[in-house]
Every structure is written in structure tokens, then in C-alpha cells.
Amino acid sequence: MSGTFVIAQGGGPTAVINQTLAGAVSAIRQRHPGARILGARHGVRGLRDGNLVEFDSVSPDQLDRLARTPGAALGSTRDKPDAAYCEAVLKGLRAVAADAFIYIGGNDTAGTQKIIAEASGGSIACVHAPKTIDNDLVENDHTPGFISAAEFVAGAFAGADLDFRSLPGIYVGIVMGRHAGFLTAASAAWRMDADSAPHLVYVPERAFDRHRFIDGIKFALARHGHCIVAMSEGVSDSDGRSLVEGLVPPEMLERDPHGNVRLSGTDLGQAVERILAQELPRVRARVDTFGYLPRSHAGLINATDQREAFEAGAFAAEVADSGSFSVALQFDGRATRPMRVALGAVAGKTRHMPDGFLRDDRDQVSDACMEYLARLLPPRPDMGRPFV
């Protein structure tokens, strides 16, 4: 194939999404000298509107620097195209005589690629390259962007533990993750020992119970003198409602353009603060919402994450020679490698934390989860043990 390649980025940016872009561009240039490479600004919206970037003038040095830059260099989008929207995208692809379309994103992005691939009748190779800090793509051992975000979260909670040992109280950190708790679980990756923070971990995979929450905090305070809590934005109650929906009056809930409840805004944090004020009125408490901070932190980009993201993009360019597929990072017991899987195996599906990653007897991650995180993240910094 030596014609025209189009690349786009969708969903939430990450610290390494541009590595995947650079990997794809570099591989196309190497495999198909003279091929035309276009970038769609703001995902599929750029294809629909004809808003494209020519990569001819981007030098290898510029591309290398761009690869090391967080955020989506082409711009991203939260658009979830239906069949009519995808038809407009397909029209945009045909207008530039595209032979292949590489779309970097999560499970919704894979779904878009599946629709476009079917609508094109196989005339355009539609390849999905993985990306998400939520780590929730099926067929993947882990996803580009997760390791950097997880390292940020691990360091933040290790620091919160030391902070609240110094001035005791309760700390709750709310971490991104609507349906999967991998990123919140990473808060435990750099625990100093079994008594270190986080003392409580709440993820979407396990129903939240207010009474158990308060009892757990009281136990931690009695045992450690302070309590650090890691909470996913997507935690839900036993009825499956997100915690923010159960705690915040309907008229006060914020929603995104798709009607989804905004989980990680100030509402959930304020609701948790009210619970703590009501149940533990005389205890110093602080609730922080991490929000987008772990997503594209310029000062912390994991080298393994960078390399794997670049390799995923390069492999996507290779896969495009064979047709429409999704790229997945898979671990064979020794190393992580990009593999080709069917778009339908990833599209619209959510990978949840395995049951074995959570302890049955307490709100905490298991040894199996700690082993998984230790395989991906660098070791905890060598810090001294406090006297308190």
C-alpha cells in the first residue's frame, strides 16, 4: 500500500498518545515511501468537516519532540458517531482517497472503526490503536497511557500518606474511572508496608456501602491515627447507581453532552465531605478530586509507556496492510507485545478488574493486584520510614 493514510485521535488525551501517532507516521514513512499521510483535527470531526493536517512538512526531529509531548497533538473529540455520522466520515475519507484510517482511542473509537470498516465494504483499512488511562480495553493486558497515569496516582497517594502521618486526619482522593477501577487500584502500588496507605480502596467493580465506609475509616483511625481513602469516580451503590447520583439531588447533577452524569466534578467530592462531616464531625478531613491531573502530566511520563505506545502505533501501520483490525497490548508471560485482534472483540466492550484483584475481607486490593501493578510500574522511591 503506497497511497493515502489518515490518522486521528479520540477520547481523553494521555501522556503518550502522541507516541502512538509518531509510531504510526514513522512506520508508514518507512514501509511506504512517498505515501501521503494526513491527520484529522479533533478526531472524526476533522474528517467530517475536512479539517486535515499534512505530515509532509513535519520533520523526523519535529515528530520526535511531538511524540514526547502529552495531550492529543491533533486534537481529540468525545463525539460518538452513529451510522449517519460515520457515513459522513466515510465520505471524508473517500474525498482524500484514503486507503487506510488509523484511529487512536478507546472502546468507543474501536466501535466507530467497526462501523466505518463495514460501511466501506473493505475498501478502506480501518485500524484501531489502543489508548486509555482507564486500562479498560478487553483483549489488552494494559493500555498505552495507563502506566504513566498509574505512576502519578501511586506517587500522589504515597505522598498523601506521609502528609497525613505528619498531621493526622482523613484524606479521600477521587480518581478517574467510570466503569473500571484499575487506576484507583494503582494508589496502592507504592505502599511502604501492609499498614501504609491507601487504607481503603473503592472501585466501580464493588458496590459502595456508606456504613461500611465509615466503619472502615474508624478502624483505620484507631489503628493508624490517620486514614487515606482511594475512591473511583464511578463507584456505585448496590442498585448500580453511581455514588454521585445517590448523594447529590437530581437538579444539582452535572451532565456531559451525551447525558452522562459528570462523575469527577466537585459534586462527588462535596458529597463525600458532607458524609464525613456528618459521621465524623470532629475529625480533620480533606477530599481532593484528581480530575484530569493524572492524564497528561508533563513532568511524569513513564519510559515503558512511551515505548509501548510508539510500538502500538507502528504496529497499527503494519496491520493496515492486512485490513481492518484492532491493536492490543498482550503479555505472554515474559514480554508485552502488540497483537492484531478483531475490531468486534474490542468495540463497545469494557474490561473490568478481575474479581481476584480485590480482597473479600476488606476494602483493599489483593496480592494479585499488587503483583500486576509491580510488573508494570517502576519500584517505589527509596524513602525513609517516619517516626510517626
N, C-alpha and C positions, 0 to 999 in steps of 0.2 A: 504494500500500500504506500503510495507516494503522493496522495492528493492533499486533502484538507482535514486537519484535526481541529476540533473545538473543545476547549476546556472551560469548566465553570466550577464555582464553589457555592455550596448551600449550607444552610443551618448555622448554628453558633460557631464563631471563629475559635481557633485554638492557637497554641504557641507554635505548632508545627504544620499547620495546614498548608503553608506556603512551601514547605519542603516537598510535599506531595505534588504541588503544582510544578516546582522546579524539577522534580524527578521525572514527571511526565514530559515536560518540554525537552529536557536533556536527552531522554531516551528516544523521543521522536526524531530529534535532530541527528542522533547517531544512527538510528535504524532506517530513517527515511530522509536522506539529504535532499534538500530542495522542497520538502513538504511545506505547505502553508499551515501555520499554527495561529489560531485565533483564541482569544479569551473573551468570555461573555461577562460583562459587568453585571453584578448583582444577580448571579445565578441565571436561572431560566428566563428571568425577566429581561435580561440583556438580549437573549436570543429572540424573544417575542418582539422586542422593541428595536432590534437591530443595533444595539449598543455594544460594539465589539472593540477589542484591543488587538493590534497586530504585534506579534512577537518577533518579527523580522529585525526590528531595531534594538531589541534587548540583547545586550552582550552577555557572554558567559559570566563575567565579573558582576554585572548588574543582577543577573539571575541568582548568583551565589549569595549576594547580600540580601536579596529579596527572600531567599529561602530561610535565612536566619532571622527574619522579621516576623513577629507574631501578628495575628489578625489576618483576615482574608484579603489578600492584595487585590484581587479582582472585585471585591465587594461580595456580599452574600445576600441571601433572601430567606424569609420564612414562608414564602408562597408555597402552597400545597396544590399543585396543578390537578385539575380534573381532566377528563378526556378532551374537552373543548380547548382548555389552556394548552394541553400537550400537543394538540393539533396545530396551534399557533406556533409552538416551539419547533415542531417538526417543519413547519413552513419556513421558519427562520433558518433552520439547518440546511434545508434544500436550497434556500436563496444563496447560500455561500458554497453550495456544492460540497457539503460536509461528507466525508467518508467515515468519520468516527467522532463520537462525542464522549468525552471523559468528564464525569460529574463527580466531584469530591464532596462527600457528605454522609449523613446517617441513613437510617432505615427509610425515612420518607423520600430521600434522594434516590435510594435504590428502587423504590416504588415508581417514582417518576421515570426512571430509566426503563423499567419494565414496560410501562405504558407506551413510551416513545418507540422502544425496540419493536414491539408488536405492531404499532401503527405504521412503522416504516417498512414492514414486510421483510426485514432482514437487509435492507439496502444500506442502512447505517449501523455501524457497530457502536452500541451504547454500553459503556463500561462504567460501573460504579466503583469508585475508590473510597475506602473507609475513612471516616473521621468522626470522632465524638469523645468528649471528656467523660461522658456518662458511661462509656465502656459497655454499652447495651446492644451491640450488634451480634446477632446469632451467627454461628459459623466462625467467629473470631475468638481467639484466646484473650486478646486485648486489642484495643483500637488506638491508632495514632491520635495523640493529644491527651490520652488518659494518663500516661506516666508523668508527664510534666505537671499536669494539674494535681495528680495524686501526691507528687513530691511537695508541691506547695501546701496542700492540706496537711500532710504529715508534719511538716515543719511548723505550720501555724498552731497545730494542737500541742506539739511538744513544747512550743513557747508558751502557750496558754497555761499548760500545766505548771511550768516554772513560775509564771507570773502569779498564779493563784496559790501556789505554795508560799510565795512571799507575802501576799495579802489575801488571806483565806476568804472564800465565798463560793458562789455558784457561777459557772460560766457555761453558756449554751451557744454553740456555733452552728448556724444553719447553712448547710452545704447544698449545692445544686444536685439535682437528681429527681426527676418527676416520677419515674417508674422503677428505677434500679438504684441500689444503694452502694455500688462499688466505690464511688468517690468518697462517700461518707465513711465507708469502712476503712479507707486509706488513712483516716485520722488516727488509727491505732498502729500504723506501720512503724513508727519510731518510738513506741513505748519503751521506757527505760527498764521496766520490770512489770510483774503482774499487778502491782499496786499503782502503776502510773496511769495517766490519762490517755484516752478518754475513759471515764469510769462507766459511762452509759452510752450505748450506740443505738440510734433509732433509724430504721431504713424502711422504704416502701414495702419490702417483702414481708414485714411482720406488723400486725395490727398494733396501733398505739393505744395504750390504756393509761388514762390520767392518774388513776390511783397507784398503779404500778410505777409510773414515772416519779411521783412524789415519794413513794416508799423507797425507790432506788436512790434518789437524791439524799434522803435522810440517812440511809445506810452508809453512803459514801462519806457524808459529812461526819458521821460518828466515827468512821474508821480512818479517814484520811485528813479530816479537818477542812477539806475543800472538795468540790465536785465539778468535773468537767464533762459536758454532755456534747456529743456529736449527733446532729439531727438532720436527716434529709428533708429537703423542701417538700418532697412528695409523700411524707408519712401519712398514713390514713388510719381511720378507726376500724372497728370490727365490721362495720357496714360497708366498707370500701370507700367511704367519703374521705377526701383529703382533709388533713387536720385543720387547715386554714378554713375550709368550708364549715367545719363543725364548731369552730371557735369564733368566727367573725360573722356578724349579721349580713344577710344577703345583699342589702343595699350598700354595704361598705366594701364588698369584694371587688377587686380589680380584675379585668379580663383582657386577654390579648385579642387581636383582630379575628382570631378563629373561634372566639368564645371560651377558650380555656381559662380557667382561673389562674391568675398570676400567683404563683406559689412563693417565690423568694423575695417578694417586696417587703415593705415594712409591716404589712398586716400580720403575717405569721409571727414575726419577732415580737410585735407588740402584744399579740395574744398569749405567747409563752410568758412574756414578762408579767402579764396580768395573773396567770396561773401561779407563778412563783410568788407574787405579791400577796395573793390570797391565801396560799397554803403555807408559805414560809415568810411571813411579813417582816421578821427581824433579821433576816439573813441577807448579806450583801449579794446582789445578783446582777449579772450583765448578760445580755443577749446580743450577739452580733450576727448579721446576715452577710455571708461571704459574697453572695451575688456573683458578679462576673469576674471577681478578682482572680480565682484560680485559672481562668480560661486562657488568658493571653498575657501572662506576667512576663514582662520583657527581661526581668533580672533572673529568671529561673526557667531555663529551657533544657530539659534533660537530653543528653547526648544520644542515648539509645533511642529515645523517642524521635529525635531528629533523623537518625539513620533509618529507622524503620519506616517513617513517613515518606522519606525520599524513595526508599525501595518500593513502597506500595505504589507510588506514582509511576516509577519506571516500569514496574510490572504491569500496571494498567495499560501503558502504551504498548507493551508486548502482547497483552491479552487482546487488544483491539484488532490485531491481525487475524484473530480466530472467530470474532463475532461479539455478541453481547453477553457479558458476564459481570459478576461482582468479584472484587478482590477481597480476600480475607487473610488476616494475620493468624497463622496457626502454629502451635507449639508441638513439636514432635518428641518431646522429652529431652532434647538436647539444645535445640535452637528454634528461634521463631523465623518463619518464612512466609512470604506472601503466596497464596494459593488461589486458583481460579475456582469459583463456585457459581451456581446458577443464580440469576437475579431473583427468582422467585423464592429462593431459600432465605433471602435476607429482607426482601421488600416488605415493609409494614410490620415486621416482627420485632419483638422486644426480648432481649436476653436479660434474665433476672439473675441475681446472685443465687448460687446453689444453696439448697437447704443446709448443707453441711458447713457453710461459711458462717452460720450463726449458732451460738450456744443455746441449748434448751433451758438451762437452769438460770440464766441471767441475760440481761440486755447487753450483750457483748459479742464481738466476733470470736470465731473459733480458731484453733491452732491451724486448721486447714486454710483459712482465710489469711492468717499471718504468713504462712508458707508461700502462698500465692503472691502476696504483696512483696515479700522478701525477694522473690525471684525477679520481680520487675523493677523495684526501686533500689536506689543506692543505700548503703548502710547508714544508720543513724549517725549524725556527727558525734564525735567523741567529746562528751560533755561531762563535767564533774557532778557528783551527787550532792545536792543541797543538804544542809544540816536540818532542814525543816521538812 
